[in-house]
Amino acid sequence: MIMEEFNVTKPFSNIYKSEETHISLLIPLFDTYEIDVPDDTSSEHLFDVESLQASFEIGVIAEINNIAMYNLFLTQDLPDDVEDVFISLRDASENHLSAFEKNLEKY
């Protein structure tokens, strides 16, 4: 949505591809632990942003929250495969945070 609205690609195109990879890491865990994969309701959580700068600001906040969430998960006693995926997802969020912060610095 942001890429179309503001006619931009990076970093959003890279992050979009990365999110697809994250899903591909999570799906096998759902299968392994016999958990139903939730329905994709992401479109219900979209909202208009006023500017590209605002989208970077929102991205920074979202990634900080994601990192905190994964760190909280990692304090629990988890199976090795789940821990490995959560570490990977947290590390990806740290990369996304860096991308959003670098772009935000331009404003």
URLINWO-V152120 format. One record per residue. N is the residue number from 0. PHI is phi in whole degrees, 0 to 359 (999 if undefined). PSI is psi in whole degrees, -180 to 180 (none if undefined). Layout:
n:N phi:PHI psi:PSI
n:N phi:PHI psi:PSI
This chain:
n:0 phi:999 psi:-45
n:1 phi:293 psi:-40
n:2 phi:300 psi:-41
n:3 phi:288 psi:-45
n:4 phi:299 psi:-42
n:5 phi:249 psi:8
n:6 phi:51 psi:53
n:7 phi:231 psi:163
n:8 phi:240 psi:-71
n:9 phi:280 psi:144
n:10 phi:271 psi:-1
n:11 phi:297 psi:-37
n:12 phi:294 psi:-40
n:13 phi:294 psi:-42
n:14 phi:292 psi:-38
n:15 phi:301 psi:-47
n:16 phi:297 psi:-39
n:17 phi:297 psi:-39
n:18 phi:296 psi:-35
n:19 phi:296 psi:-39
n:20 phi:296 psi:-40
n:21 phi:299 psi:-43
n:22 phi:299 psi:-42
n:23 phi:293 psi:-23
n:24 phi:279 psi:-32
n:25 phi:279 psi:-36
n:26 phi:305 psi:-45
n:27 phi:298 psi:-31
n:28 phi:294 psi:-40
n:29 phi:299 psi:-42
n:30 phi:295 psi:-48
n:31 phi:302 psi:-42
n:32 phi:260 psi:14
n:33 phi:50 psi:52
n:34 phi:248 psi:135
n:35 phi:294 psi:136
n:36 phi:287 psi:126
n:37 phi:295 psi:155
n:38 phi:294 psi:149
n:39 phi:280 psi:106
n:40 phi:249 psi:19
n:41 phi:302 psi:-35
n:42 phi:295 psi:-21
n:43 phi:284 psi:-11
n:44 phi:250 psi:10
n:45 phi:276 psi:149
n:46 phi:211 psi:155
n:47 phi:290 psi:140
n:48 phi:247 psi:148
n:49 phi:282 psi:-23
n:50 phi:202 psi:167
n:51 phi:295 psi:-39
n:52 phi:302 psi:-44
n:53 phi:297 psi:-36
n:54 phi:293 psi:-35
n:55 phi:291 psi:-40
n:56 phi:298 psi:-44
n:57 phi:296 psi:-40
n:58 phi:300 psi:-42
n:59 phi:299 psi:-49
n:60 phi:298 psi:-44
n:61 phi:298 psi:-42
n:62 phi:289 psi:-37
n:63 phi:300 psi:-44
n:64 phi:295 psi:-41
n:65 phi:299 psi:-45
n:66 phi:299 psi:-45
n:67 phi:298 psi:-40
n:68 phi:297 psi:-49
n:69 phi:295 psi:-38
n:70 phi:298 psi:-38
n:71 phi:295 psi:-46
n:72 phi:304 psi:-41
n:73 phi:287 psi:-7
n:74 phi:278 psi:-10
n:75 phi:269 psi:163
n:76 phi:279 psi:104
n:77 phi:244 psi:151
n:78 phi:300 psi:151
n:79 phi:304 psi:-42
n:80 phi:294 psi:-37
n:81 phi:290 psi:-44
n:82 phi:301 psi:-45
n:83 phi:301 psi:-43
n:84 phi:293 psi:-43
n:85 phi:296 psi:-37
n:86 phi:296 psi:-44
n:87 phi:299 psi:-43
n:88 phi:291 psi:-39
n:89 phi:297 psi:-45
n:90 phi:296 psi:-37
n:91 phi:295 psi:-40
n:92 phi:297 psi:-35
n:93 phi:295 psi:-39
n:94 phi:293 psi:-42
n:95 phi:297 psi:-42
n:96 phi:302 psi:-45
n:97 phi:299 psi:-42
n:98 phi:296 psi:-44
n:99 phi:295 psi:-42
n:100 phi:296 psi:-42
n:101 phi:298 psi:-41
n:102 phi:289 psi:-34
n:103 phi:293 psi:-31
n:104 phi:298 psi:-19
n:105 phi:287 psi:-11
n:106 phi:256 psi:none
